[in-house]
Amino acid sequence: MAASSAAVIHRLALTAPARVLALAPSLAPTRDSGRAVHFIDIENLCGTSDVRIYRARLAMRSYHATVGIAVGDQVIIGASHHNAIPAWNAWPGARLLIPRSGPDGADLALREAIRTERIAERFSDVFLGSGDGGFAGDLAYLAEAGSTTHVVTRPGQLSRRLRMAAHHVVTLTPSAHA
């Protein structure tokens, strides 16, 4: 029995060199109303504290396929110092926050950007690529300020606190974390 083309591509993506995944997906058309920002916790979306370029690219492709980043959307990535290069390589055109060390380095960088960059004033929709409950207060803060909040998470990795704080939750397709 022949394997589907999606299954073959998925198998190749998991075993192939990073250059196979080098092309960025196409952006969705410009949003009809409002602006959107995507905060990406790369370690959380990849499901590891040691991110490799191919895994970061798989997460990026899955995120694009699931959410549909549009022309004009802002993408902001938090990464620890040793995951900065894979994150930067995987998400062309995204803004990489200054990498921070420690188990919560990426989270701290993202949370600081959420709290200090007038996000709710500038964006009607805020997407968070993470399942970490530590962001629950930040999403509640953004929702109270008027933004619609969306959580994009891996299957089975969403904290209850974050689920309660978000307006919408979307689960990534399995290819990002297989």
Secondary structure, DSSP 4 states (H G I P E B T S, - for coil): -PPPHHHHHHHHHHHS-GGGG-SPPPPBPPPSSS-EEEEEEHHHHHTSSS--HHHHHHHHHHHHHHH-PBTT-EEEEE-BGGGHHHHHHHSTTPEEPPPB-STTHHHHHHHHHHHHTTHHHH-SEEEEE---GGGHHHHHHHHHTT-EEEEEE-TT---HHHHHH-SEEEEPPGGGT-
